[in-house]
Amino acid sequence: MSKLTSDIQANLELFVAETKQTKLVWGMRNEEGWLACDSTEFENSEVMPFWSTQEDAKAHNVEEWADFEVLEIPLDIFVEDWLLTLAEDGVLVGTNWNDQLEGKEMEPSDLAKLYLA
């Protein structure tokens, strides 16, 4: 059962807490690369969604995203490499999108700061 709710700030806090605990971040990838889509909050921006549990990521592995594979990313690599690269590429990070595809969209550097706190 997903712990995600319509409270996107709470889902963000859950993302940070759970990934710190498990040391894993979950994303989706297919033969063309990692899942990214147009931002709903920021015009002309791409956002790459990530989840704090495999179950929540798999819940989105349906319909237009059914050809993606749910994969884990070690937290240290995510924070030290991924967030830097995404920031350089101008890609936002989406955390713990709920079943309505609602979630916090933020600058990778802002997410990285939450791991330093």
Backbone torsions as a table, in degrees:
resi	resn	phi	psi	omega
1	MET	NA	127.3	-178.3
2	SER	-69.4	142.1	175.4
3	LYS	-90.9	-2.5	-175.9
4	LEU	-74.7	143.3	-178.4
5	THR	-128.5	-171.1	176.5
6	SER	-80.6	-3.9	178.7
7	ASP	-86.7	96.8	-173.2
8	ILE	-68.8	-27.5	176.5
9	GLN	-68.2	-42.2	177.2
10	ALA	-63.9	-37.6	178.8
11	ASN	-66.3	-36.7	176.1
12	LEU	-63.7	-46.4	179.7
13	GLU	-62.4	-39.0	176.4
14	LEU	-63.6	-41.4	178.2
15	PHE	-56.0	-50.9	-178.1
16	VAL	-64.3	-45.9	-178.4
17	ALA	-63.1	-47.1	-177.0
18	GLU	-69.7	-39.4	-179.7
19	THR	-70.4	-32.0	174.6
20	LYS	-64.5	-37.4	-177.6
21	GLN	-73.4	-46.8	-175.4
22	THR	-87.9	-17.5	-176.1
23	LYS	63.6	25.4	179.3
24	LEU	-134.0	145.6	172.5
25	VAL	-122.7	145.9	-177.2
26	TRP	-116.5	133.0	177.0
27	GLY	-136.8	-177.9	179.3
28	MET	-126.4	140.0	-177.3
29	ARG	-140.7	145.4	170.7
30	ASN	-128.0	-168.5	-175.9
31	GLU	-64.8	-18.6	179.7
32	GLU	-90.5	-12.1	179.0
33	GLY	132.9	-169.0	-178.1
34	TRP	-76.1	146.6	-179.0
35	LEU	-62.5	126.4	172.2
36	ALA	-143.2	147.3	179.3
37	CYS	-143.2	172.4	180.0
38	ASP	-68.6	138.6	177.7
39	SER	-67.6	141.7	173.8
40	THR	-89.7	-16.1	-177.1
41	GLU	-99.3	-31.5	-172.8
42	PHE	-124.9	124.8	-178.0
43	GLU	-66.0	142.4	178.1
44	ASN	57.2	33.1	177.6
45	SER	-124.3	148.2	173.9
46	GLU	-103.9	149.3	177.4
47	VAL	-130.7	138.5	178.1
48	MET	-110.3	116.4	-177.5
49	PRO	-82.2	144.1	175.7
50	PHE	-138.5	154.4	-180.0
51	TRP	-128.7	159.1	-179.1
52	SER	-91.5	-9.6	176.2
53	THR	-134.3	150.9	177.6
54	GLN	-63.2	-37.4	-178.2
55	GLU	-61.8	-44.1	-179.5
56	ASP	-68.2	-36.3	176.4
57	ALA	-65.1	-44.5	-179.0
58	LYS	-63.7	-28.7	178.9
59	ALA	-63.0	-22.8	179.8
60	HIS	-98.5	0.1	-176.6
61	ASN	-85.7	52.0	-175.8
62	VAL	-137.0	172.4	176.3
63	GLU	48.6	-121.7	-174.8
64	GLU	-68.2	-13.5	179.0
65	TRP	-106.8	13.5	-175.8
66	ALA	-67.2	-24.2	-178.8
67	ASP	-84.1	3.6	178.1
68	PHE	-90.5	154.3	175.1
69	GLU	-107.3	136.8	177.6
70	VAL	-83.1	122.2	-176.0
71	LEU	-130.0	149.9	177.8
72	GLU	-91.9	150.0	176.1
73	ILE	-128.4	123.6	177.3
74	PRO	-58.1	137.2	-174.5
75	LEU	-57.6	-41.7	-177.8
76	ASP	-63.1	-39.2	177.7
77	ILE	-68.9	-39.3	178.3
78	PHE	-59.6	-49.1	-176.5
79	VAL	-72.6	-43.8	-173.5
80	GLU	-82.4	-30.3	-176.8
81	ASP	-111.0	-55.9	-174.2
82	TRP	-59.1	-50.7	-175.0
83	LEU	-63.9	-34.3	176.5
84	LEU	-66.1	-46.6	-178.9
85	THR	-64.6	-43.6	179.1
86	LEU	-62.4	-40.0	178.2
87	ALA	-62.5	-43.9	178.7
88	GLU	-62.4	-35.8	-178.5
89	ASP	-84.2	-5.3	-179.9
90	GLY	72.7	27.0	-179.7
91	VAL	-100.2	132.8	177.6
92	LEU	-81.1	162.4	177.2
93	VAL	-110.2	131.7	174.8
94	GLY	-106.5	127.7	-175.6
95	THR	-112.8	131.7	173.5
96	ASN	45.3	56.6	176.0
97	TRP	-61.4	135.0	-179.6
98	ASN	-84.0	-172.5	-176.3
99	ASP	-68.6	-11.3	173.9
100	GLN	-94.8	8.5	-175.5
101	LEU	59.9	33.5	176.3
102	GLU	-104.2	134.6	178.2
103	GLY	-172.0	166.0	-179.6
104	LYS	-68.5	130.2	172.5
105	GLU	-110.9	123.2	-173.3
106	MET	-146.5	163.2	175.5
107	GLU	-66.2	138.2	179.4
108	PRO	-55.2	-36.9	-179.5
109	SER	-65.0	-33.1	178.3
110	ASP	-68.6	-37.0	176.7
111	LEU	-67.8	-42.9	-179.8
112	ALA	-56.8	-38.6	-179.2
113	LYS	-63.0	-29.3	179.6
114	LEU	-68.0	-24.3	178.5
115	TYR	-83.0	-16.1	179.1
116	LEU	-88.1	-17.6	-175.9
117	ALA	-69.1	NA	NA
